[in-house]
Amino acid sequence: MARAAARGLAIAVVLVGAAFAVPPLTGWNVHASGVLRHTAAPLYAAWDPHLGIGTPFALLLAWAGVGHGHRLAERLEWRRLLGATYAAGLAWALALAFVSGPSGLSRATSSHGEYLFSARRVDGLHAMLQGYVARIPLGSPGGWPTHPAGHPPGALLFFVVLVRTGLGDPFVAGLLITLIGVSMPIAVLVTMRALGQEALARQAAPYLVLTPAALWIAVSADALFGTVGAWGVALVAVAATTQHTRTRWGAAAGGGLLLGLLPTLSYGLVLYATLPIAVLIVTRAWRILPVVAVVALLPVLALAGGGFVWWEAYPVLRDRYWAGIAHDRPASYWLWGDLASLLVCAGPMVGAGLASVVARGREVPSAVRLLVGAAALSVAVADLSLMSKAEVERIWLPFVPWLLLSTAFLPESWRRRALVGQVVTALLVEHLLLTGW
């Protein structure tokens, strides 16, 4: 199995290296960004080597995590493990963000193209929903900036709530997103335990925490989306496996509601449906499907009742997407460059983990095999759709924790070195690049 892991890691490293090297070596303008100078394709980032106040804390956390992470994950009582996972994940994300100083949490949220700028200008919610689609096209009167235009109004509504509750300061908003986003790994661990795979969850926990994805979990709204989805899957897993009737139907309804929020936050997250379906296939708890499905429809129907019709908005969004920078981004680069971006975000050890899962085949419990496979399938469909050319280090962030489950199957002798590879990747990206988030 070590040979399979080595091949997977080698493929990941070569793919990432080629994605970074090909554009500057050939002079190929792949249009990674229309804003940043000295771009570092395939990431939405610019070359900007720097140190900051977060550097020593990030190094200390990396050292402690590599030295003690696996041992603690194996020995801590379950609830303490969940608490430690959250605390360590939050510390790791904040330390990396603060390498750029306080602006590491406020730079993205204060951008004109992000949600806060538009949220401050929303006067009435009903009027916003009624006129939302008309403001999506480029050049439309009062047109939305990039992110509100590219997403359904659920994401913008979240920031409207922050503004109206006095939490609309860019730094505060960035901090809240981070506080929410770092609970994603906990939802994944809860899911695995509900499916009877606690031991594998413990093995994957250090990789879920000390992931390069923390760079984008801090402040990216896609971390919020991923958290909503992960807890939706966790509740479905609880509903599918519990013996308590009230818990079953309450968790099914709660899971359906959270999963139903996803298409109101991001059009592409309809692909997230593969994950709860994987849970139902594993557990064969099809009796909860009607409740999950019916409740999941409610958020989309509620927005339609308010004036935003999802299925009418999506074709307009497609036109806007292809009228913008996506038109200039060459598919011949981004079809594989996107995968390189994902490997940077998740960490190169995901390549080794996926190869290990494939090599082990039926030895891998069906719960892990199907969840990892569902996430990989969703990413593949998103990639082939060409609706995610560039910036996928944040766009595909909701799928990263599920892919990281594959690291539980890395060879025993790899565990510490693999974690070193993950933290070194995160530290290099944060200290060499200025990301757009």
QUITAWO-V762472 format. One line per field, one symbol per residue. psi: psi as a letter, one per 20 degrees, with the letter a starting at -180 (. if undefined). burial: 1 if it has 16 or more other C-alpha atoms within 10 Angstrom, else 0. A space follows every 10 residues. Layout:
psi=???
burial=???
//
This chain:
psi=hhgggggggg ggggggghhh hgghhijooj lhqjgqqlqm qjqnrqpmpr rahighgggg hgggghhigg gghhhqqghh ggghggghhg ggghgghjhj ahihiigghi qhiahgghhi jogpgghghh jghhjgqpjq pkqqrgghhj qrigghhghg gggijjkjpg gggggggghg hiighghggg ggghjklggh ghhighhhgl qhhhhihohp hhhgghgggg hggghggghi iqipgggghg hggggggghh hgiihpgijh iihhghhggh ggiklihigg gggghhhggg hghhhiioog ihhghggggg giibhhhiop highhhhghg ghhgghqhih ghgghggghh cihpqhgggh gghgghgggg ggghijjlor jihhhjhhig hhhihhiijq qgiigghghg hghggggggh ihqori.
burial=1101111111 1110110111 0110000011 1110000011 1111111100 0101101110 1100110011 0111000100 1101110111 1111111111 1011111111 0011111110 0000000111 0111111100 0011111111 1111111111 0110000101 1111111111 1111111111 1111101101 1111111111 1111111111 1111111111 1111111111 1000000111 1111111111 1111111110 1111111111 0100000110 1110111011 1011001111 0011011001 1000010011 1011111111 1111111111 1111111110 0001011111 1111111110 0110010111 1111111111 1111111111 1001110111 0111111011 1111111
//
